[in-house]
Amino acid sequence: MASFPLSLPDARGERLTLEAAPQRLVSLVPSQSELLAHLAEDRLAGVTRFCIRPDHLREQKEIVGGTKNVDVEQVKALQPDLVLANIEENTRETVTALEAFAPVFVTDVKSVPDAATMIRAVGKLIAQTPDAKALAGRLERAFADLGATDVLPLRAVYLIWRDPFMTVGRDTIIGDVMERAGFANAFADRTRYPEVSMQEIAEAAPEVVFLPDEPFPFPQKDRFSADLRDALPETPVEFVDGQLFSWYGPRLADAPPYLRNLRRQLQASEPDRS
């Protein structure tokens, strides 16, 4: 168990010191809201409107705006003694404003190991070390068991947005999950979330294109999948569960069976590939 006072550095290198275990938590990141619900839901006071897991969360917790447009005064009214934020999801201006009245721990998760490290750190901060260590260990074992396949990775493009199309590069949790699941990211030579044209997608010569249901709901927008199928008539275009590729809380520990099955299904469609 963590002992207090407790001091931990966050992803910015800022050292956060807590005199006692926090009792009123606010999370500004969907993945981390799900994590706090898993570890200490009774202490979770506020979340964003995008914090949709567990299903009941938005009905039972105060909504403090969106990830990019947090209502700082609403957060202040909740009197939190710890706020969880993220470098990618939240703005620097929001974090600075919140730090005027509450401790803020900022994360930056770009890989499965980063996710395990973040889970353990949050567990320490909220005095839930045993449960957090158990979850992080389960996550690590699940991906270790996923392992490398005995066939060549499938070259894949994973799109997250349209008009323009946006994909994932290196240094992203999605890119890391793809590689661990046996999919070679066709845009791994780029960083973060680059815009790409239909021509660039075609020139990348993917063996599969993944269309997730978030952040853009591709399965509900037939036009974009139809355009891709027209441009890449020989390439499978697969709708996938975006949360299992990108959420880095408890859901990530449950992703490997889904990823393994997805890889096997695609592998079976190319029986002569080795």
C-alpha positions as CSV (number, residue, x, y, z in Angstrom):
1,M,0.0,0.0,0.0
2,A,1.2,3.5,-0.8
3,S,1.9,5.7,2.3
4,F,1.2,9.4,2.5
5,P,2.4,12.0,2.1
6,L,3.1,10.7,-1.5
7,S,5.1,12.4,-4.3
8,L,5.0,11.1,-7.9
9,P,6.2,12.7,-11.2
10,D,3.6,13.0,-14.0
11,A,4.2,12.8,-17.8
12,R,5.3,16.5,-17.8
13,G,7.9,15.8,-15.3
14,E,6.0,17.8,-12.7
15,R,6.1,16.2,-9.3
16,L,2.7,15.9,-7.6
17,T,2.6,15.7,-3.8
18,L,-0.5,14.5,-2.0
19,E,-0.7,14.8,1.8
20,A,-3.5,12.1,2.1
21,A,-5.4,9.7,-0.2
22,P,-7.7,11.8,-2.3
23,Q,-11.4,11.4,-1.7
24,R,-13.0,13.5,-4.5
25,L,-11.7,12.6,-8.0
26,V,-12.3,14.2,-11.3
27,S,-11.3,12.6,-14.6
28,L,-11.0,14.4,-17.9
29,V,-10.2,11.3,-20.0
30,P,-12.6,8.5,-20.9
31,S,-10.0,5.7,-20.4
32,Q,-9.0,7.0,-17.1
33,S,-12.6,7.5,-16.0
34,E,-13.2,3.9,-16.6
35,L,-10.0,3.1,-14.6
36,L,-11.2,5.2,-11.7
37,A,-14.6,3.5,-11.8
38,H,-12.8,0.2,-11.7
39,L,-10.6,1.2,-8.7
40,A,-12.6,3.6,-6.7
41,E,-16.0,4.5,-8.3
42,D,-17.4,5.8,-5.0
43,R,-14.8,8.6,-5.0
44,L,-15.2,9.6,-8.6
45,A,-17.2,12.9,-8.6
46,G,-16.9,14.3,-12.1
47,V,-16.2,13.1,-15.7
48,T,-16.5,14.5,-19.3
49,R,-19.4,13.8,-21.6
50,F,-17.2,11.5,-23.5
51,C,-16.6,9.2,-20.5
52,I,-19.2,6.6,-21.6
53,R,-17.8,3.5,-19.8
54,P,-19.1,2.0,-17.6
55,D,-22.4,2.6,-19.2
56,H,-24.0,4.2,-16.1
57,L,-21.2,6.6,-15.5
58,R,-22.6,9.8,-17.1
59,E,-25.9,9.2,-15.3
60,Q,-24.4,9.1,-11.9
61,K,-21.5,11.5,-12.1
62,E,-21.3,15.3,-12.7
63,I,-20.5,16.1,-16.3
64,V,-17.8,18.8,-16.5
65,G,-17.8,19.5,-20.3
66,G,-15.8,17.8,-23.0
67,T,-12.2,16.8,-23.1
68,K,-11.1,19.9,-25.0
69,N,-13.6,22.3,-23.5
70,V,-13.7,21.5,-19.8
71,D,-15.9,23.7,-17.6
72,V,-13.2,24.8,-15.1
73,E,-15.7,26.5,-12.7
74,Q,-17.8,23.3,-12.7
75,V,-14.8,21.3,-11.8
76,K,-13.9,23.8,-9.0
77,A,-17.4,23.5,-7.6
78,L,-16.8,19.8,-7.1
79,Q,-13.9,20.6,-4.8
80,P,-11.7,17.8,-6.1
81,D,-8.5,16.8,-4.3
82,L,-7.2,15.1,-7.5
83,V,-7.8,15.6,-11.2
84,L,-6.6,13.2,-13.8
85,A,-5.8,14.7,-17.2
86,N,-3.8,13.7,-20.3
87,I,-1.4,15.5,-22.6
88,E,-3.2,14.5,-25.8
89,E,-6.8,14.7,-24.6
90,N,-6.8,17.9,-22.7
91,T,-5.3,21.4,-23.3
92,R,-2.5,23.0,-21.5
93,E,-4.7,26.0,-20.7
94,T,-7.2,23.7,-19.0
95,V,-4.6,22.1,-16.9
96,T,-3.1,25.4,-15.9
97,A,-6.5,26.7,-14.8
98,L,-7.2,23.6,-12.8
99,E,-3.9,23.7,-11.0
100,A,-5.0,27.0,-9.4
101,F,-7.2,25.1,-7.1
102,A,-6.6,21.3,-7.3
103,P,-3.7,18.8,-7.8
104,V,-3.6,17.7,-11.4
105,F,-1.8,14.5,-12.5
106,V,-1.2,14.5,-16.3
107,T,-0.6,11.2,-18.2
108,D,0.8,10.4,-21.7
109,V,0.1,6.9,-22.9
110,K,1.6,5.9,-26.2
111,S,2.1,2.1,-25.7
112,V,0.9,-0.9,-23.8
113,P,3.8,-0.6,-21.3
114,D,2.9,3.1,-20.8
115,A,-0.7,2.0,-20.0
116,A,0.5,-0.5,-17.3
117,T,2.8,2.2,-15.8
118,M,0.0,4.7,-15.7
119,I,-2.4,2.2,-14.1
120,R,0.1,1.5,-11.3
121,A,0.8,5.2,-10.8
122,V,-2.9,6.1,-10.5
123,G,-3.3,3.2,-8.1
124,K,-0.6,4.7,-5.8
125,L,-2.1,8.1,-6.0
126,I,-5.6,7.0,-4.9
127,A,-4.4,4.4,-2.4
128,Q,-5.6,1.4,-4.5
129,T,-2.2,-0.1,-5.1
130,P,-3.1,-3.8,-4.9
131,D,-6.1,-3.6,-7.3
132,A,-4.1,-1.4,-9.7
133,K,-1.1,-3.7,-9.7
134,A,-3.4,-6.7,-10.3
135,L,-5.0,-4.9,-13.3
136,A,-1.6,-3.8,-14.7
137,G,-0.3,-7.4,-14.4
138,R,-3.4,-8.8,-16.1
139,L,-2.9,-6.3,-19.0
140,E,0.8,-7.2,-19.3
141,R,0.1,-11.0,-19.3
142,A,-2.7,-10.6,-21.8
143,F,-0.5,-8.9,-24.3
144,A,2.4,-11.3,-23.6
145,D,0.1,-14.2,-24.3
146,L,-1.0,-12.5,-27.5
147,G,2.5,-12.8,-28.7
148,A,3.9,-12.8,-32.2
149,T,2.3,-14.7,-34.9
150,D,4.2,-17.3,-37.0
151,V,3.2,-15.5,-40.2
152,L,4.2,-12.2,-41.6
153,P,2.3,-9.2,-40.2
154,L,-0.5,-7.8,-42.3
155,R,0.2,-4.4,-43.6
156,A,-2.6,-2.2,-42.3
157,V,-4.0,1.3,-42.4
158,Y,-6.1,2.5,-39.4
159,L,-8.2,5.6,-40.0
160,I,-9.5,7.7,-37.2
161,W,-11.2,10.6,-39.2
162,R,-12.5,11.7,-42.5
163,D,-12.6,14.9,-44.6
164,P,-9.7,14.8,-44.5
165,F,-8.8,11.2,-43.7
166,M,-6.5,10.9,-40.7
167,T,-4.5,7.9,-39.7
168,V,-2.2,6.8,-36.9
169,G,1.6,7.0,-37.0
170,R,4.2,5.9,-34.5
171,D,4.2,6.9,-30.9
172,T,0.5,6.2,-30.5
173,I,-1.3,3.6,-28.4
174,I,-3.2,2.5,-31.5
175,G,0.0,2.0,-33.4
176,D,1.5,0.0,-30.6
177,V,-1.6,-2.2,-30.2
178,M,-1.6,-2.9,-34.0
179,E,2.0,-4.0,-34.0
180,R,1.5,-6.3,-31.0
181,A,-1.5,-7.8,-32.7
182,G,0.4,-8.7,-35.8
183,F,-0.5,-5.7,-38.0
184,A,2.3,-3.6,-39.6
185,N,1.2,0.0,-39.5
186,A,1.6,1.3,-43.1
187,F,2.2,4.8,-41.8
188,A,4.6,4.0,-39.0
189,D,7.1,6.3,-40.6
190,R,5.0,9.3,-39.6
191,T,4.3,10.7,-36.2
192,R,1.1,11.0,-34.2
193,Y,-2.1,11.5,-36.3
194,P,-1.2,12.6,-39.9
195,E,-3.7,13.6,-42.5
196,V,-3.6,11.4,-45.6
197,S,-5.2,11.5,-49.0
198,M,-7.0,8.6,-50.7
199,Q,-4.0,8.4,-53.1
200,E,-1.6,8.1,-50.2
201,I,-3.7,5.3,-48.7
202,A,-3.6,3.5,-52.0
203,E,0.1,4.0,-52.4
204,A,0.7,2.6,-48.9
205,A,-0.5,-0.7,-50.4
206,P,-2.4,-1.9,-47.3
207,E,-3.5,-5.5,-47.0
208,V,-6.4,-4.3,-44.8
209,V,-8.0,-1.0,-43.9
210,F,-9.4,-0.6,-40.4
211,L,-12.4,1.7,-39.8
212,P,-13.2,2.1,-36.1
213,D,-16.5,3.3,-34.6
214,E,-14.7,6.1,-32.8
215,P,-13.6,8.9,-32.7
216,F,-15.4,9.0,-36.1
217,P,-18.3,6.6,-36.4
218,F,-17.3,5.0,-39.7
219,P,-19.8,2.1,-39.4
220,Q,-22.6,4.6,-39.5
221,K,-21.3,6.5,-42.5
222,D,-21.4,4.2,-45.5
223,R,-20.1,6.7,-48.0
224,F,-16.6,6.7,-46.6
225,S,-16.3,2.9,-46.5
226,A,-17.7,2.7,-50.1
227,D,-15.2,5.3,-51.3
228,L,-12.4,3.2,-49.8
229,R,-13.7,0.0,-51.3
230,D,-13.9,1.7,-54.7
231,A,-10.3,3.0,-54.5
232,L,-8.9,-0.3,-53.1
233,P,-11.1,-3.0,-54.6
234,E,-8.7,-5.9,-53.6
235,T,-8.2,-4.7,-50.0
236,P,-10.5,-5.8,-47.2
237,V,-12.1,-2.8,-45.4
238,E,-12.9,-3.9,-41.8
239,F,-15.1,-2.1,-39.2
240,V,-13.4,-2.5,-35.8
241,D,-14.1,-1.7,-32.1
242,G,-12.1,1.5,-31.6
243,Q,-12.2,1.3,-27.8
244,L,-10.3,-2.0,-27.9
245,F,-7.5,-0.4,-29.9
246,S,-7.3,3.0,-28.1
247,W,-8.7,2.9,-24.6
248,Y,-5.8,2.3,-22.2
249,G,-7.6,1.5,-18.9
250,P,-9.3,-1.8,-17.9
251,R,-10.7,-2.3,-21.5
252,L,-7.2,-2.7,-22.9
253,A,-6.6,-5.8,-20.7
254,D,-9.7,-7.3,-22.4
255,A,-8.5,-6.5,-26.0
256,P,-6.1,-9.4,-26.8
257,P,-8.8,-12.1,-27.5
258,Y,-10.6,-9.7,-29.8
259,L,-7.3,-8.8,-31.6
260,R,-6.3,-12.4,-31.9
261,N,-9.6,-13.3,-33.4
262,L,-9.5,-10.4,-35.8
263,R,-6.0,-11.4,-36.9
264,R,-7.1,-15.1,-37.4
265,Q,-10.1,-14.1,-39.5
266,L,-8.0,-11.9,-41.8
267,Q,-5.3,-14.5,-42.0
268,A,-7.9,-17.2,-43.0
269,S,-9.0,-15.0,-45.8
270,E,-5.5,-15.2,-47.2
271,P,-4.7,-18.9,-46.9
272,D,-1.7,-18.9,-49.2
273,R,0.1,-16.1,-47.3
274,S,3.1,-17.0,-45.2
